[in-house]
Amino acid sequence: MTEKEEIKHKYVAPTLEVLLIKLEQGIAVGSASANVTPTDASNNVQDSWGADTDDNRTINW
């Protein structure tokens, strides 16, 4: 085979597969309940967001 000859491969068309699943109930419905109250290490409720300093860097894309 010389450098100018090309190797041709057989075309394989892409396929798409679909799997339908019917559920009687939602996934994990009612398996957990959460009553989330953010607290710090002393178990005090955090009622405000902490403000960090602004990030004024120049970012080169």
Secondary structure in CASP SS format (residue, H / E / C, confidence):
PFRMAT SS
TARGET T0000
AUTHOR 0000-0000-0000
METHOD secondary structure of the structure
MODEL  1
M C 1.00
T C 1.00
E C 1.00
K C 1.00
E C 1.00
E C 1.00
I C 1.00
K C 1.00
H C 1.00
K C 1.00
Y C 1.00
V C 1.00
A C 1.00
P C 1.00
T C 1.00
L C 1.00
E C 1.00
V C 1.00
L C 1.00
L C 1.00
I C 1.00
K C 1.00
L C 1.00
E C 1.00
Q C 1.00
G C 1.00
I C 1.00
A C 1.00
V C 1.00
G C 1.00
S C 1.00
A C 1.00
S C 1.00
A C 1.00
N C 1.00
V C 1.00
T C 1.00
P C 1.00
T E 1.00
D C 1.00
A C 1.00
S C 1.00
N C 1.00
N C 1.00
V E 1.00
Q C 1.00
D C 1.00
S C 1.00
W C 1.00
G C 1.00
A C 1.00
D C 1.00
T C 1.00
D C 1.00
D C 1.00
N C 1.00
R C 1.00
T C 1.00
I C 1.00
N C 1.00
W C 1.00
END
